[in-house]
């Protein structure tokens, strides 16, 4: 087991003169990043920060973020990432719950490089508190240790051997304030000696410009990013030839969307599954061989269990749907100051995800939906993700979210919210006619609402929660 400071030290020793960060035409080498991290660590010490203290970083993707993060870790502190898009009340809740002693914002100037004594950091020490809504209730801080984060980065490198240390460029649009950005950008960059192309906010035009000019080799996406890129006019035939690895996370990717994006890029899309409590990734598709519609196979040293929906202490029969549980070195130590929730969801070191799925005969994980998102219509269980995948096959549909809405007779009705492709129209009757061969009568949407855009989370995932809150209000 190792620590994040040790990973950065190794990158500096091997690739000190290589660029670690690109942003807006400026490059920072690993040696320069290390110096800036030392300056942060020295400044934190002057502010009274001691090992184990929590330091909140409330920044969008910013070239200063890696220096703040590595400086906090070198000082022995615990990083608390807060997305700057969060409402004031939500951010205040995280600050209070974490007990953060200091908050870094866009207005906080990066300290100058300076020598500072290094804190002694052990692999089992906390490295980050990453807040998540989790399976239920108010946001909870997942306790990620140095060993967790290093394992997440190492597993990614092992599963993607085509990424060569010292030779790669990472397209870094995933939020650094989220665990995905910590592992797929900041940690992956240090572990691989790779250059991060820091993208403050994803836009499809800017993304293809960076692909054309800077030729990234690792391109992590979420499904909404693929949808946006597919709307652009065709580019040069060799545009995507630089990309070695495309991973897709945050939400299951519709098979039709995956195939269209693979046709655009000429590169296989490798779906993944994971979350805050699993240091971003628990399963990832191998570079060869796949199971259509799956989220890949367990990462190295990782076990996926499918628990019974009626008794979470028992395993579901092989091939049947159940609650997905994850065991591995990347699984968080539990929830900060939540002993009851830790005991319930991390019993025995295995994380109960609250997601429903099954493992096929080849070992590939198929994610069905969130337990809490399940719609109960006339006593039948309806999984919104299954309906969304079917709705997405209609040629008029660009994006869709499906939720349950109250109905006095059925309990809940299935409502589809849809963003249309340019130049298309769609009625409820037309959608139902398209879906009848694909869905059971209970799954068929009985309501359709056309919108110009749909709400998204901080990591770009379509947000059912926002629509349910809107409906409740």
Secondary structure, 3 states (H helix, E strand, C coil): CCCHHHHHHHHHHHHCCCEEEEECCEEEEHHHHHHHHHHHHHHHHHCCCCCCCEEEECCCCCCCHHHHHHHHHHCCCEEEECCCCCCHHHHHHHHHHHCCCEEECCCCCCCCCCCCCCCCCCCCCEEEEEEECCCCCCCEEEEEEHHHHHHHHHHHHHHCCCCCCCCCEEEECCCCCCHHHHHHHHHHHHHHCCEEEECCCCCHHHHHHHHHHHCCCEECEEHHHHHHHHCCCCCCCCHHHHCCEEEEECCCCCHHHHHHHHHHHCCCEEEEECCHHHCCCCEECCCCCCCCCCCCEECCCCEEEEECCCCCCCECCCCCCEEEEEECCCCCCCECCCHHHHHHHCHHHCEEEEEEEEECCCCCEEEEEEHHHCEEECCEEECHHHHHHHHHCCCCEEEEEEEEEEECCCEEEEEEEEEECCCCCCCHHHHHHHHCCCCCCCCCCCEEEECCCCCECCCCCECHHHHHHHHHC
